[in-house]
Amino acid sequence: MKRLLAILIAAIPLAAGAVYEGPIFDAHLHYNEDAVERYPVGTLMELFSKNGVKAILANSRPNDGTRALVEANRKAPRPGFAVVPFIRVYRDRADYGTWHGNPDIAKMIEDEHKRGYYRGVGEFHIFGREAASDVVKRIVDFAVANDLVLHAHCDEEALELLFAHNPKARIIWAHTGFSTPLDKVEALFGKYPKLWGELSYRWDVLEGDRLAPAWKAFFTKHAERFLVGSDTWVNQRWQSYPETIGYYRRWLAELPPAVAERIAWKNGARLFGLE
C-alpha cells in the first residue's frame, strides 16, 4: 500500500506557478542498508544541496547509515546544513514485528545513545495494544529522561498509549496518522501539546491539483504543529527525491508565507535548536 501511495503522489499534477523557495527541514528520512551502496553519502549531500534541504532527521536500519551521515557531516561540514540523528529500533527486518516486546531493543537504544549525539528514537511502527508493553514504556521513559524526541508511525490508540506511559514525551507522528480525520488530529493536538504531525503520505492534503481548502485552513490554524518529510524507506523514494521536495514546495506556496516557512523549516529547526 505504501509503495502504491508513493506512485500516486508522484503522479499528481500540481498546478504550475509559484513555489516556496525557502529552506526545507526533511523530518522523515531513512538511509537504510539497501541505499548505502547505491547512494553514497557524498551523492546524498549533493542531492540535499540541490533541493534546498538544510536539515535532515536521519535514521536507518541498522543505525550504521545514520552514523555515516553524522560522521560525514562532521568531517566535511556544509555551512548551513544539519544532520539530526535518531536511533532506529530495528537492527534488521526481523525486528519489525517483535521489537516492542524485546528487551534487547531497549538495551540497544540505551547503548547507542552513549555515542552522545542522538536527538531522538524512531521511526518505529507500533499499533494498538502493542504500545502497552513494558519495553515500550522503558523506551518512552528513557527518551523523556534524556531529552529525546520519539518518531512514531502508529495508530491513534498506540499514540494515546505512548503519552500514557509518560505525559512529558515529545512525539513526531509519522504521516499524521495517514488518514486520521482533521477533527481527530485537532483533538489530539489539543490534548497533547508536545505532538507534531509529519506529512509524508498524507496525499489527501490535495484536492485535484490544489491544496484542499480544509487542509489549507487547518495548516494556517496549526502552523506550529506540522513538519514535512521525504520518507526514503525504499530506493524508489531516493530516486524521486527531487519530485517529493518539489511536491511540498508547490503546495506550501499556497499558504501564507509565514505559515509555509514554519511547516517547511522553522518547526523542525526550533524543535532541535537549529535557529
C-alpha positions in Angstrom: 0.0 0.0 0.0 2.8 2.4 0.9 4.5 1.8 -2.4 1.3 2.4 -4.3 0.7 5.7 -2.5 4.1 6.8 -3.4 3.4 6.2 -7.1 0.1 8.0 -6.8 1.6 11.1 -5.1 4.3 11.3 -7.7 1.6 11.3 -10.5 -0.5 14.1 -9.0 -0.3 17.1 -11.4 0.2 20.1 -9.2 -0.7 23.4 -10.7 2.2 25.3 -12.2 3.1 28.6 -10.6 4.9 29.9 -7.6 6.8 27.6 -5.3 8.0 28.0 -1.7 11.7 28.8 -2.2 12.9 28.8 1.4 14.8 26.1 3.3 13.4 22.6 3.9 13.8 20.5 7.1 13.3 16.9 5.9 11.8 15.4 9.1 11.4 11.8 7.9 14.5 10.4 6.2 15.9 6.9 6.1 19.4 5.8 5.0 18.8 2.1 5.1 21.4 -0.6 4.2 19.6 -1.0 0.9 20.5 2.5 -0.1 24.1 2.8 1.1 25.8 1.2 -1.8 23.6 2.8 -4.5 23.6 6.3 -2.9 26.9 7.1 -1.3 26.9 9.8 1.4 28.5 12.4 -1.0 25.7 11.8 -3.5 23.1 12.4 -0.8 24.8 15.6 0.3 24.7 16.9 -3.2 21.0 15.9 -3.5 20.1 17.8 -0.3 22.0 20.9 -1.6 20.4 20.9 -5.0 16.9 20.6 -3.4 17.4 23.3 -0.7 17.2 20.8 2.1 19.1 22.4 5.0 18.5 19.8 7.7 17.5 16.1 7.9 16.1 14.0 10.6 18.1 10.9 9.8 17.6 7.3 10.9 18.4 4.0 9.3 18.1 0.2 9.5 20.5 -0.6 11.1 21.9 2.5 12.7 25.1 2.4 10.6 23.6 4.6 7.9 22.7 7.3 10.4 26.2 7.2 11.9 27.7 7.5 8.4 25.7 10.7 7.7 26.7 12.2 11.1 30.4 11.4 10.6 30.5 12.7 7.0 28.9 16.0 8.1 31.5 16.2 11.0 34.5 15.6 8.7 33.3 17.9 6.0 30.7 20.2 7.4 28.5 22.0 5.0 27.6 25.6 6.1 24.0 25.9 7.0 23.3 22.1 6.9 22.5 19.9 9.9 22.1 16.2 10.5 19.7 15.5 13.3 20.3 11.8 14.1 17.7 9.4 15.6 18.2 5.9 16.9 16.2 3.3 14.9 14.7 0.4 16.8 15.4 -2.1 14.0 18.6 -3.9 13.7 17.3 -5.8 10.7 13.9 -6.6 9.1 13.2 -9.4 11.6 12.8 -6.7 14.4 9.8 -5.1 12.7 7.1 -7.2 14.3 8.8 -8.0 17.5 10.8 -5.0 18.7 8.1 -3.8 21.1 8.4 -7.0 23.2 12.1 -7.4 23.1 14.2 -6.0 26.0 17.3 -6.3 23.8 16.0 -3.4 21.7 15.7 -1.2 24.7 19.2 -2.1 25.7 20.5 -1.4 22.2 18.9 2.1 22.2 20.4 2.8 25.6 23.9 1.7 24.4 23.6 3.5 21.1 22.7 6.7 22.9 26.1 6.7 24.6 27.6 7.9 21.4 26.4 11.3 22.6 24.9 12.9 19.5 21.4 11.4 19.1 18.3 13.6 19.3 15.5 11.0 19.2 14.3 7.5 18.8 12.5 6.2 15.7 10.9 6.0 13.3 9.2 3.0 14.8 6.0 1.2 13.9 3.6 0.4 16.7 -0.2 -0.3 16.6 -2.9 -0.7 19.2 -2.1 -2.5 22.4 1.4 -3.3 21.2 2.3 0.1 22.7 1.2 -1.0 26.2 4.3 -3.3 26.6 6.9 -2.8 29.3 9.6 -2.5 26.7 7.8 0.4 25.0 7.4 2.1 28.4 11.1 1.7 29.1 11.9 3.3 25.8 9.5 6.2 26.3 10.8 6.9 29.8 14.4 6.7 28.5 13.6 9.2 25.8 12.0 11.7 28.3 14.9 11.3 30.7 17.4 12.0 28.0 15.5 14.8 26.2 14.9 12.7 23.1 12.0 13.0 20.7 10.1 10.0 19.6 9.2 9.4 15.9 6.2 7.1 15.9 4.4 5.5 12.9 1.3 4.5 14.8 -2.5 4.5 15.0 -4.4 6.7 17.4 -4.7 4.0 20.1 -0.9 3.5 20.2 -0.3 7.2 20.2 -2.5 7.6 23.3 -0.7 4.8 25.0 2.7 6.3 24.3 1.7 9.5 26.0 0.0 7.5 28.8 3.5 5.9 29.5 4.9 9.4 30.1 2.9 12.6 29.6 6.3 14.5 29.1 7.0 12.6 25.9 7.6 14.6 22.7 6.3 12.8 19.7 6.5 13.4 15.9 3.6 11.5 14.5 4.8 10.0 11.2 2.3 10.6 8.3 0.0 12.3 10.8 -1.9 9.0 11.1 -2.1 8.5 7.3 -5.9 9.0 7.2 -6.9 10.3 10.6 -9.7 12.9 10.1 -8.8 16.5 10.7 -11.2 16.9 13.6 -9.4 13.9 15.4 -6.0 15.4 14.6 -7.2 18.7 16.2 -8.5 16.9 19.2 -5.1 15.1 19.7 -3.2 18.4 19.2 -5.3 20.0 21.9 -4.8 17.0 24.2 -1.1 16.7 23.6 0.8 20.0 23.2 4.1 18.1 22.6 2.7 16.3 19.5 3.8 17.2 15.9 2.4 15.9 12.7 4.8 14.8 9.9 3.1 14.9 6.5 4.7 12.3 4.2 2.0 10.1 2.6 -0.8 12.5 3.6 -1.9 12.5 0.0 -5.3 13.9 0.9 -3.8 17.4 1.5 -4.5 17.9 -2.2 -7.9 18.3 -3.8 -7.3 17.9 -7.5 -4.2 19.9 -8.3 -4.6 22.4 -5.4 -4.2 22.4 -1.7 -7.6 21.2 -0.2 -9.4 24.1 1.4 -9.9 22.2 4.7 -6.2 21.4 4.9 -5.2 25.0 4.0 -7.4 26.3 6.8 -6.0 23.6 9.2 -2.4 24.4 8.3 -3.0 28.1 8.9 -4.6 27.5 12.2 -2.0 25.0 13.4 1.1 26.2 11.6 3.4 25.4 14.5 2.4 21.7 14.6 3.5 20.3 11.3 6.7 19.1 9.6 7.4 17.7 6.1 9.4 14.6 5.3 10.6 12.5 2.3 10.3 9.0 4.0 13.1 7.4 1.9 12.2 3.9 3.1 12.9 2.3 -0.3 15.3 3.3 -3.0 12.5 4.5 -5.3 12.0 7.3 -2.8 15.6 8.3 -3.2 15.2 8.2 -7.0 12.2 10.5 -6.8 13.6 12.8 -4.1 13.5 16.0 -6.2 9.9 15.3 -7.1 9.0 14.7 -3.4 10.6 18.0 -2.3 9.1 19.8 -5.3 5.6 18.5 -4.4 5.9 20.1 -1.0 7.3 23.4 -2.4 4.3 23.7 -4.7 1.5 23.3 -2.2 3.4 25.2 0.5 3.3 28.2 -1.8 -0.5 28.3 -1.5 -0.1 29.1 2.2 0.6 32.4 3.8 4.5 32.8 3.6 4.9 32.7 7.4 2.9 29.5 7.6 4.8 27.9 4.8 8.1 28.8 6.4 7.1 27.3 9.8 5.9 24.0 8.3 8.9 23.7 5.8 11.6 24.8 8.2 11.0 26.6 11.4 9.1 24.0 13.4 11.9 21.4 12.9 14.6 24.0 13.4 13.1 25.2 16.7 12.4 21.6 17.9 16.1 20.7 17.6 17.7 24.1 18.4 18.9 24.9 14.9 17.8 28.6 15.0 
